[in-house]
């Protein structure tokens, strides 16, 4: 099973997305053999969490079994969250300009669901050190560090932080990630702590999956990273 932990539908004002539709994403997933993808709607990541979540659920309903929903939580709006029928919660501290370990995110941790959060080394909002703080505070919450901190100079540090917290996982999407770095992350944090993500349709799914497919990994480790770890975290929801 190949599971993409980090996907999107919809448009974003600062980037060209050639095909922002769920239909286009499923077509590309079929070509690559990707079974399911966790999505949040970019409208929800941006100005309208409630509206974006509604559109994400609609996309998942149109394509049964292909999309899991990461419902977006906006700490300024404190929008409603659900506990059933989702993969978990998506938060973006840099868009929200709210530090990951700020009490305004407490309603997210209280759910106990998996959380996918944007991570960015040296950001005042989402530096990997803040992930370590939250992971220690909430050991029962699986916490996925989006982009493994985004910048290559911070990848090793992010992996070392994750290795110290069994509920903290490294998610691999980002234009700076490489197959060699994915293999190195598996060495530093353990292959059972690394998750395939593409950031599609924001980034090209073919490139994102190619990094995993061609990374210098043993096949057992590759199977964990491309789907086995996320399936374990989700507990059969995928």
C-alpha positions, 0 to 999 in steps of 0.5 A: 500500500502506498499512502501519501501523508501530505496532499492538497486540493484547491488553489493558492494565490502565490503559486501556479497550480496547473490542476488544482482539482481532486479529479486530476489528483486521482488520475495522477495517483492512478498512474503512479499506483498511489492508493490514498492521500491525506488532503486539506483544502488550500482555502482552509489552510488560508482564509476560511478553515470551515469552508475549506474543510467542507470542500475537502470532505466533498472531494473525499465523498466523490472519490471513496477510499482515495482521500483521507481528510486532514481537517484544518484548525485555525487558532484565531477562528477556533473552528469546529473539529470532528473526531470521526471520518478524518485522518486527523488535523492539519495546522499551519503555524506560519500561515496562522502566525501562531507558534506550534506550542501556543495554548491557542492550539490546545483544542487540537491536541485534546482530540488525540487525533494524528496532527500534520503541521507545517514545519520550518527550520528557524521559523518563529512559529514552526521550528522543529524544536517546537515540535519536540516541545509539543511531542513531549507535552502530548505523548499520545498524539502522533505528530507529523512534522511537515517537510522535516523542517523544510530546509536541508541545513535543518534536516539532521537536527529535525531527525535527531529531535524526532528520534527522542520522541516516539510520537514525532514523525518526519514527513518528507515533502518539499522541493528541497528534499532528495532521495538520499536525504530520505535514506539519511533520515531513516538512518538518523531517526529510524525508518519507522519514523519517516513518512512519504508526503508529496504536497500535491497538488501544490507540488508535483506528485510525480517528483514527490513519489519519485524520491521515495521510489528511487531513494537508496533504501532497503525494500523493507524500509521503503515499504514502511516509509511509503505507506506502512508507517502511516497505516499504523498511525491511522489504525486502519482508517486509510 
